[in-house]
């Protein structure tokens, strides 16, 4: 039987090649692991921030009655049509003097469009605010987007009493921070009056319905015929707020 002679130089070469290959593999593995740890760290930090944001929104909403200057009746203002705006230092609190959720303040969240209130509350992701009574189980206040199709969502909840003006019942306030689509801003034209009648104040030309859970502000509009010969346009620098209900555009000119 012939013996196979292995040269010492060949053996050393194979060892060196194996060592180099192993070293390259370890370097690639370490780079991949570091990248994944960095990515996971970013995701964890982002998730932590979202949880903190949800808790901070809960704290602001339930921390006081809210205020504009020295007045706690911020809900009496029509944001978008008057001089008082969120940027004037409005604190949006939804409690009454007894520490209960006030139905009037809660429903007045619908006076705010999506982005201004979201930014005022310090939220950088998408936002949903919901108040649900426990008995009966019913949503009595809702503002913001829909997290049902969200890729990631975080909730912060607080049990409180809800006062509807006549009775007080247990309720659950839920603030959801999520990554997903923003709310829609569609308005539905439900009625057009070509020759409107005077309703005692001015003339109702059109009626809109806002199906969204947020206010929609319209900065400009035109009512015109097909030829655009006669038209009525919005007043300069006037914002029309369309809340969660039917709204009319009422204006004095009747020649159309």
CORFEN-V319158 format. One record per helix or strand. SS is the DSSP state (H for helix, E for strand). FROM is the first residue (numbers start at 1). LEN is the number of residues. If there is no record, write none. Layout:
SS,FROM,LEN
SS,FROM,LEN
This chain:
H,8,54
E,67,2
E,71,1
H,74,3
H,86,3
E,91,1
E,95,1
E,101,2
H,103,9
E,113,1
H,114,7
E,126,8
E,138,7
H,147,3
E,152,12
E,168,12
E,188,5
E,198,1
E,203,7
E,215,4
E,222,3
E,231,3
E,240,3
E,246,6
